[in-house]
């Protein structure tokens, strides 16, 4: 199949880690990997070689023609997996290319760095259920209250459910709205109606704030949330519906009131060795970003491994199916100490068959090569590129400052820049990590996407991309109702269960449709991606598996018609395409199956 576009994007050689291109994946060291490169027949080279590394030294394998079609030539090479992580790329010689490399970024005629190579990892990756999941994020204090009676701690300021959070100020982390885990259990019908099959809970430990990232103990679930029994009950009820439960753990720090830190201040061992004490530092110890309420953990301590491992395993036994790892990028790193990769591998060993997803806000690719985290919250390779493309045309000052992690105005960029950024962050990462990373439009730490996009229509385009780009979609509770929020704390609003008139029910219905398509398609969950058309206001791409080919079109505004040679397009979402001409209206999202 070919597509007639101005860019001719399908005329380039292509490889990714999906089953069309990796025919055999090594389960153990010493086993073979069988890899294929797809090259358009019109520009097929005379030779193709696979360049890979063995014990740090480059080696080459001569590829052979495996299959020829009317439009493409498929080249095959087989290598023995000598190392747990194998980096490789393709070399094209002769024919029209003359000399060119194909790596994760695409076709390049000059020498390239190894950092963008394709990556093959040996052995089992993430749990099999995860790649085909839709994750629903819940900030427990703001989701739902079952009305349990619990004593208000000294730090807390009670707030009525239907009021907005203060957003900024000394009271912000102390505001307690009263959501609890039984409240989550009582609303499983709503979660299930979204086709979500995994719930990610932000921390549920006792703490000195409503966000609970400053845990005072890891020994039990916060009584304000219902205690250990409420977590057990929620896990049982969720599992009965085939919904998994993911917790949130903080291996980078504890709260200043944590029992370990209190013991450390008193000079007790081994707790004293759990932290970095240094009289030259503010307060006499290292803390997260200088916030003294969050003392940093020292992973040079063997005893910390013992204590923390018991915590991680305990809650898996209570019913969790995995962990999201807070501040994973900083964990184990301090001055001249860098134990991040060692800690990630150790944590993976602790969780066994459970899930381990890392919070990471910038270039996560080097950390993923350690075979520790199964995937990441994909801020850099999905959220930020998508925000720059779907940003509202008239941002308010608050939205202008929401380019996550950079204190500058959020730019408005063309579709080509979005695609280039997404492609770059898939390069240098194993395909298993790509499809097991979370594609999020927002989270509890950033502005709500409805506020960034400025309209239901652009928000829906974002959801369409989220459901069809490789990766696991993650929805922050309330997004499906059209909730807004101009920054992270402002976005932590309560669910308006008592005000259904405030819900964007039309939008909710569309989210459910797109989520059902994503959950019902192994092609959308695991297959490769090739871009068909990339322009300022419209982006079209294929998701291809051995069994089917899907065509997606995302448009942020009206655009020129896109002409294809696909004359038999079955509409799965959006408008029909006539005689291979794709709809030109926008903002809009469309999905077709190609016959």
C-alpha positions as a printed Julia matrix, in Angstrom:
595×3 Matrix{Float64}:
   0.0     0.0    0.0
   1.17    3.54  -0.63
  -0.16    6.98   0.07
   0.1    10.0   -2.17
   1.15   12.9    0.02
   3.34   15.88  -0.52
   5.85   14.61   2.01
   6.07   11.05   0.64
   6.58    9.8    4.19
   5.81    6.17   3.36
   8.6     6.16   0.77
  11.22    5.92   3.54
  12.62    2.66   4.96
  11.04    1.69   8.27
  11.73   -0.48  11.3
  10.35   -0.55  14.84
  10.1    -3.1   17.61
   6.6    -4.35  16.78
   5.8    -7.88  15.62
   5.92   -6.94  11.92
   9.61   -6.14  12.28
  10.75   -8.38  15.15
   9.76  -11.9   14.14
  11.54  -13.58  17.02
  12.37  -12.05  20.39
  15.05  -13.64  22.6
  13.77  -14.86  25.94
  17.22  -15.61  27.33
  20.83  -14.75  26.64
  22.19  -16.79  23.74
  18.87  -17.01  21.93
  18.32  -15.49  18.51
  16.5   -12.36  17.45
  15.08  -12.2   13.93
  14.7    -8.62  12.68
  13.29   -7.15   9.49
  13.63   -3.82   7.66
  10.94   -2.6    5.29
  12.3    -0.75   2.24
  10.16    0.72  -0.58
  10.85   -1.2   -3.79
  11.46    1.99  -5.76
  14.52    2.84  -3.67
  15.77   -0.57  -2.59
  19.54   -0.72  -1.94
  21.83   -3.44  -3.24
  23.01   -4.34   0.27
  21.57   -4.05   3.77
  23.58   -4.72   6.9
  22.54   -4.87  10.54
  25.02   -3.05  12.77
  24.81   -4.02  16.46
  26.98   -4.0   19.57
  28.37   -7.04  21.37
  30.25   -6.34  24.6
  30.5    -2.69  23.55
  32.08   -3.4   20.15
  30.19   -2.84  16.85
  29.57   -5.86  14.62
  27.82   -6.28  11.28
  25.51   -8.91   9.86
  24.65   -9.14   6.17
  20.86   -9.05   5.72
  19.02  -11.09   3.11
  15.75  -10.48   1.27
  12.99  -12.15   3.24
   9.88  -11.07   1.33
   8.9    -8.94  -1.62
   5.55   -7.29  -2.21
   4.22   -5.04  -4.93
   5.48   -1.99  -3.06
   8.17   -3.12  -0.57
  11.2    -5.33  -0.07
  11.64   -6.8    3.41
  15.21   -7.5    4.49
  15.94   -9.97   7.32
  18.86  -10.39   9.67
  19.37  -12.72  12.62
  21.62  -12.03  15.6
  22.45  -13.84  18.81
  21.56  -11.89  21.96
  24.91  -11.92  23.73
  24.1    -9.02  26.09
  20.88   -8.23  28.01
  20.49   -4.94  26.08
  21.33   -4.92  22.37
  21.55   -1.65  20.41
  21.32   -1.88  16.64
  20.66    0.04  13.44
  20.52   -0.7    9.72
  23.0     0.31   7.02
  21.8     0.72   3.42
  24.42    0.63   0.67
  24.16    0.94  -3.08
  21.01    1.63  -5.08
  19.27    4.97  -4.64
  20.34    5.6   -1.02
  24.03    5.13  -1.85
  24.89    5.17   1.87
  22.39    5.7    4.69
  21.64    4.65   8.23
  18.19    3.75   9.54
  17.83    4.19  13.3
  15.03    5.2   15.67
  14.92    8.72  14.25
  14.63    7.54  10.65
  16.79    7.64   7.5
  20.08    9.56   7.78
  22.81    9.99   5.16
  25.56   10.91   7.63
  27.22    9.17  10.57
  24.91    8.88  13.59
  25.25    8.47  17.35
  24.38    5.24  19.12
  21.91    7.0   21.46
  19.16    6.87  18.8
  19.65    3.2   17.87
  16.9     0.64  18.12
  16.99   -1.3   21.39
  16.32   -4.98  21.99
  16.09   -6.27  25.55
  16.35   -9.92  26.47
  13.76  -11.64  28.61
  10.39  -10.72  29.97
   9.31   -7.11  29.97
   6.3    -5.47  31.57
   3.33   -7.55  32.76
   1.36   -8.73  29.74
  -1.87   -7.04  30.83
  -0.42   -3.55  30.96
   0.17   -2.63  27.3
  -3.51   -3.23  26.51
  -4.7    -1.16  29.46
  -6.25    2.23  30.05
  -5.1     3.77  33.34
  -7.32    6.07  35.42
  -5.45    8.31  37.86
  -7.07    9.16  41.2
  -5.92   11.74  43.76
  -7.67   10.09  46.73
  -8.54   13.21  48.75
 -10.41   14.76  45.79
 -12.14   11.8   44.13
 -15.01   10.64  46.35
 -15.93   10.47  50.04
 -17.78    7.58  51.63
 -18.3     9.64  54.78
 -16.07    7.58  57.06
 -15.43    9.09  60.48
 -11.79    9.85  61.13
 -10.13   12.3   63.45
  -8.83   15.4   61.66
  -5.04   15.6   62.07
  -3.46   18.76  63.46
  -2.04   19.8   60.09
  -5.33   19.61  58.17
  -7.86   22.29  57.26
 -11.24   20.79  56.37
 -12.88   22.07  53.18
 -16.44   21.58  51.84
 -16.47   19.15  48.9
 -17.85   21.54  46.28
 -15.37   24.37  46.91
 -12.31   24.97  44.74
  -8.85   24.31  46.2
  -7.03   27.44  47.27
  -4.48   26.64  44.59
  -1.65   28.76  45.93
  -0.82   29.72  49.49
   0.28   28.36  52.83
  -2.97   26.44  53.23
  -2.78   24.7   49.86
  -1.12   21.41  50.94
  -3.17   21.34  54.16
  -6.63   21.45  52.58
  -8.5    18.22  53.3
 -11.64   17.53  51.28
 -12.22   14.05  52.68
 -11.99   11.64  49.78
 -11.19    8.05  50.78
 -10.63    4.59  49.33
 -14.17    3.39  50.01
 -15.31    6.36  47.96
 -13.22    5.02  45.08
 -14.78    1.59  45.5
 -18.27    3.08  45.42
 -17.56    4.62  42.0
 -16.07    1.63  40.22
 -19.08    1.63  37.9
 -18.03    5.02  36.55
 -14.42    3.91  36.1
 -15.5     0.73  34.35
 -17.83    2.73  32.07
 -14.74    4.54  30.76
 -13.24    1.17  29.76
 -10.43    1.77  32.25
  -8.92   -1.44  33.58
  -6.25    0.01  35.87
  -6.45    2.58  38.67
  -3.4     4.57  39.66
  -3.73    5.97  43.2
  -1.44    8.79  44.3
   0.02    8.05  47.78
  -2.21    6.53  50.44
   0.24    6.58  53.37
  -0.19    8.73  56.5
   1.42   12.11  55.85
   1.56   15.76  56.8
  -0.38   16.99  53.75
  -3.32   16.07  51.53
  -1.01   15.13  48.64
   0.73   12.59  50.92
   4.12   12.66  49.19
   5.55   13.49  52.62
   4.78   10.14  54.25
   5.12    9.87  58.02
   5.0     6.07  57.85
   4.97    3.3   55.25
   3.64    0.82  57.8
  -0.06    1.23  57.05
  -2.66    3.02  54.93
  -3.75    6.43  56.22
  -6.8     6.04  58.52
  -8.25    9.14  56.8
  -8.54    6.95  53.69
  -9.96    3.97  55.57
  -6.79    2.15  56.61
  -5.43   -1.17  55.36
  -8.84   -2.83  55.2
 -10.13   -0.16  52.81
  -7.24   -0.9   50.44
  -7.87   -4.64  50.68
 -11.57   -4.1   49.99
 -10.9    -1.82  47.03
  -8.42   -4.32  45.58
 -10.92   -7.18  45.91
 -13.71   -5.17  44.3
 -11.48   -3.89  41.5
 -10.05   -7.33  40.74
 -13.57   -8.76  40.57
 -14.07   -6.41  37.6
 -10.63   -7.21  36.09
  -9.36   -3.77  37.12
  -5.77   -3.57  38.38
  -4.6    -1.31  41.19
  -1.36    0.68  41.06
   0.1     2.49  44.07
   2.49    5.43  44.34
   5.81    5.02  46.18
   8.53    7.6   47.01
  12.0     5.98  47.05
  13.61    9.41  46.68
  12.43   10.82  50.01
  10.14   10.55  53.01
   8.37   13.21  55.0
  10.18   15.06  57.77
   7.76   13.46  60.22
   8.47    9.91  59.02
   9.29    7.46  61.77
  12.58    6.59  60.03
  13.64   10.24  59.91
  12.65   10.88  63.53
  14.75    7.91  64.56
  17.61    9.19  62.4
  17.49   12.62  64.09
  17.73   10.85  67.43
  20.9     9.12  66.22
  19.41    5.65  65.88
  20.91    3.09  63.54
  20.34    1.9   60.88
  17.93    4.81  60.24
  20.7     7.43  60.49
  22.26    5.89  57.39
  18.97    6.16  55.44
  19.5     9.9   54.86
  22.21   12.38  53.85
  23.21   14.36  56.94
  25.62   17.22  56.28
  26.0    20.34  58.43
  26.81   22.43  55.35
  23.3    21.85  53.99
  20.19   23.83  55.03
  18.78   22.14  58.11
  21.75   19.79  58.18
  20.45   17.25  55.64
  19.74   16.88  51.93
  16.11   17.26  50.84
  14.11   17.14  47.63
  14.66   20.42  45.75
  15.67   22.05  49.03
  12.23   21.49  50.59
  13.19   20.55  54.15
   9.89   18.74  54.71
  11.1    16.05  52.25
  14.46   14.58  53.41
  16.21   12.56  50.7
  16.9     8.85  51.07
  20.46    7.49  50.78
  20.49    4.31  48.7
  24.08    3.54  49.68
  22.53    2.01  52.81
  22.09   -1.76  52.59
  19.6    -1.61  55.48
  17.45    0.87  53.54
  17.12   -1.75  50.82
  15.9    -4.23  53.4
  13.36   -1.84  54.96
  12.09   -0.43  51.67
  11.83   -3.81  49.99
   9.55   -4.98  52.77
   7.29   -1.95  52.16
   7.07   -2.53  48.42
   6.25   -6.22  48.81
   3.77   -5.71  51.67
   1.35   -3.66  49.61
   1.59   -5.97  46.63
   0.47   -8.69  49.05
  -2.37   -6.4   50.18
  -3.67   -6.26  46.61
  -1.65   -3.84  44.49
  -0.63   -4.89  40.98
   2.24   -2.45  40.63
   3.81    0.84  41.57
   4.26    4.26  40.03
   7.61    5.55  41.26
   7.66    9.18  42.32
  10.68   11.32  41.29
  12.27    8.24  39.74
  14.77   10.4   37.84
  16.32   11.69  41.11
  16.21    8.47  43.11
  19.69    7.3   44.13
  21.42   10.41  42.76
  23.31   12.85  44.96
  26.48   14.73  44.1
  29.08   12.13  43.04
  26.79    9.19  43.84
  24.61    7.75  41.05
  22.81    4.55  42.03
  19.72    5.23  39.96
  20.08    2.29  37.62
  21.01   -0.07  40.42
  17.96    1.01  42.44
  15.64    0.65  39.44
  16.87   -2.89  38.77
  16.61   -3.74  42.47
  13.04   -2.44  42.66
  12.11   -4.46  39.58
  13.39   -7.57  41.33
  11.3    -6.69  44.4
   8.04   -6.32  42.45
   8.47   -9.58  40.53
   5.61   -9.9   38.06
   4.06   -6.56  39.07
   4.32   -3.24  37.22
   6.93   -0.51  37.75
   6.31    2.84  35.99
   8.62    5.79  36.63
   7.81    9.47  36.94
  10.31   11.23  34.68
   9.93   14.76  33.3
  12.79   15.06  30.81
  14.96   12.66  28.75
  14.11    9.32  30.28
  15.84    7.21  27.62
  19.2     6.58  29.37
  17.43    5.46  32.56
  15.17    3.02  30.7
  18.18    1.17  29.28
  18.89   -0.26  32.75
  15.97   -2.74  32.47
  14.55   -1.44  35.73
  11.47    0.7   35.08
   9.02   -0.98  32.71
   8.05    2.43  31.32
   7.65    6.09  32.26
   5.01    8.78  32.57
   5.65   10.18  29.1
   5.78   13.91  29.7
   8.63   14.61  27.27
   7.7    12.29  24.43
   3.94   12.83  24.46
   2.44   15.49  26.77
   4.74   18.37  25.98
   4.84   17.85  22.18
   1.06   17.49  22.12
   0.52   20.61  24.26
   2.59   22.69  21.82
   0.41   21.52  18.93
  -3.04   21.7   20.54
  -2.52   24.74  22.76
  -5.41   27.2   22.72
  -4.95   30.14  20.35
  -5.47   32.75  23.07
  -3.68   31.47  26.19
  -4.17   33.3   29.44
  -1.02   34.16  31.45
  -1.41   31.08  33.64
  -1.55   28.78  30.62
   1.41   30.54  29.05
   3.56   29.45  31.99
   2.51   25.81  31.91
   5.15   24.36  29.58
   6.01   21.66  32.07
   9.4    22.19  33.67
  10.39   25.29  31.69
   9.41   28.77  33.03
   8.64   30.28  29.64
   5.52   30.82  27.59
   4.03   27.68  26.09
   4.78   27.88  22.34
   2.37   27.01  19.56
   4.2    24.72  17.13
   3.27   23.0   13.84
   2.46   19.31  13.47
   5.92   18.51  12.16
   7.54   19.62  15.39
   5.15   17.48  17.44
   5.87   14.41  15.32
   9.63   14.99  15.4
   9.62   15.23  19.2
   7.51   12.09  19.63
   9.74   10.17  17.21
  12.91   11.33  18.93
  11.75   10.08  22.34
  10.87    6.65  20.93
  14.42    6.36  19.57
  16.92    4.67  21.86
  14.16    2.91  23.82
  13.02   -0.71  23.62
   9.61   -1.24  22.06
   8.39   -2.89  25.24
   9.19    0.32  27.15
   7.48    2.42  24.45
   4.18    0.53  24.6
   4.28    0.33  28.41
   4.85    4.06  29.03
   1.88    6.24  29.95
   0.6     8.7   27.37
  -0.96   11.45  29.47
  -2.66   14.7   28.53
  -2.19   15.96  32.08
  -1.86   14.76  35.67
  -2.2    16.01  39.24
   1.08   17.93  38.79
   0.18   20.12  35.79
  -2.68   22.15  34.33
  -5.76   20.33  33.09
  -5.64   19.71  29.36
  -9.11   21.2   28.85
  -7.68   24.51  30.06
  -4.59   24.15  27.86
  -6.59   23.21  24.74
  -9.32   25.77  25.37
 -12.16   23.81  23.78
 -13.96   20.49  23.8
 -12.99   19.94  20.16
  -9.23   20.26  20.67
  -9.45   18.3   23.89
 -11.07   15.47  21.93
  -8.29   15.55  19.34
  -5.86   15.1   22.23
  -7.83   12.1   23.5
  -7.8    10.61  20.0
  -4.02   10.89  19.84
  -3.71    9.54  23.37
  -5.72    6.44  22.47
  -3.91    5.69  19.2
  -0.22    6.67  19.62
   1.96    3.79  20.96
   1.77    3.78  24.75
  -0.77    3.24  27.54
  -3.39    6.02  27.84
  -3.67    7.57  31.32
  -6.68    9.73  32.2
  -6.6    11.99  35.27
  -9.94   11.66  37.08
 -12.28   14.45  36.03
 -10.77   15.01  32.59
 -13.55   12.91  31.11
 -16.06   15.43  32.53
 -14.24   18.48  31.15
 -12.77   19.67  34.46
 -10.4    22.62  34.2
  -7.37   23.85  36.15
  -4.72   26.39  35.24
  -1.83   24.78  37.16
  -1.13   21.65  39.17
  -2.73   22.57  42.5
  -5.62   24.3   40.75
  -6.18   21.09  38.76
  -6.62   19.02  41.94
 -10.33   19.77  42.07
 -12.93   17.46  43.55
 -15.09   15.27  41.33
 -18.49   16.97  40.96
 -20.57   13.88  41.74
 -23.36   16.02  43.19
 -23.47   18.4   40.21
 -24.07   16.3   37.09
 -25.33   19.4   35.26
 -21.71   20.63  35.25
 -20.47   17.56  33.36
 -19.62   17.83  29.68
 -21.72   14.79  28.89
 -21.2    15.05  25.14
 -17.46   14.94  25.63
 -17.78   12.07  28.12
 -19.66   10.01  25.53
 -16.89   10.54  22.96
 -14.17    9.63  25.46
 -16.01    6.37  26.16
 -16.17    5.59  22.42
 -12.48    6.22  21.85
 -11.52    4.33  25.0
 -13.59    1.33  23.87
 -11.79    1.33  20.51
  -8.4     1.45  22.24
  -9.24   -1.33  24.7
 -10.67   -3.52  21.95
  -7.66   -3.32  19.63
  -4.39   -5.17  20.09
  -3.17   -3.25  17.03
  -3.51    0.07  18.88
  -1.91   -1.47  21.96
   1.21   -3.05  20.46
   1.67   -2.41  16.75
   4.11   -0.14  14.96
   3.48    3.37  13.67
   4.26    5.03  10.33
   3.35    8.61   9.53
   1.43    9.19   6.33
   0.99   12.96   6.27
   2.46   15.65   8.49
   1.45   19.28   8.03
   1.03   22.31  10.27
  -2.58   21.55  11.2
  -3.07   17.86  10.35
  -1.2    14.64  11.1
  -2.12   11.2    9.71
  -0.5     7.9   10.6
  -0.85    4.14  10.29
  -0.92    1.56  13.08
   0.05   -1.74  11.45
   0.0    -5.29  12.77
   0.06   -8.65  11.02
  -3.73   -8.79  11.15
  -4.87   -5.26  10.32
  -3.91   -1.74   9.35
  -5.57    1.3   10.93
  -5.41    4.86   9.62
  -5.66    7.78  12.06
  -6.09   11.48  11.3
  -5.75   14.26  13.9
  -6.48   17.86  12.88
  -6.26   20.94  15.09
  -7.93   23.18  12.48
  -9.3    23.11   8.94
  -6.66   21.92   6.48
  -6.1    20.97   2.86
  -7.6    17.63   1.76
  -5.33   14.6    2.08
  -5.37   12.27  -0.94
  -4.58    8.6   -0.41
  -4.81    5.42  -2.48
  -6.86    3.76   0.26
 -10.25    3.45  -1.39
 -11.76    1.0    1.11
 -11.8     2.68   4.49
 -14.11    1.38   7.19
 -14.99    4.23   9.56
 -14.38    3.34  13.2
 -14.56    6.9   14.54
 -15.26   10.29  13.01
 -16.35   11.0    9.43
 -16.3     8.79   6.36
 -13.54    9.2    3.78
 -14.68    9.27   0.16
 -12.58    7.71  -2.59
  -9.49    7.88  -0.43
  -9.83   11.6    0.3
  -9.65   12.25   4.04
 -11.91   14.88   5.69
 -10.46   18.4    5.77
 -12.36   19.87   8.75
 -10.96   20.56  12.16
 -10.47   20.35  15.04
 -11.36   16.69  14.53
 -10.12   13.14  15.02
 -10.84   10.16  12.76
 -10.0     6.46  12.75
 -10.48    4.0    9.88
  -9.68    0.35   9.22
  -8.07   -0.24   5.82
  -9.42   -3.12   3.73
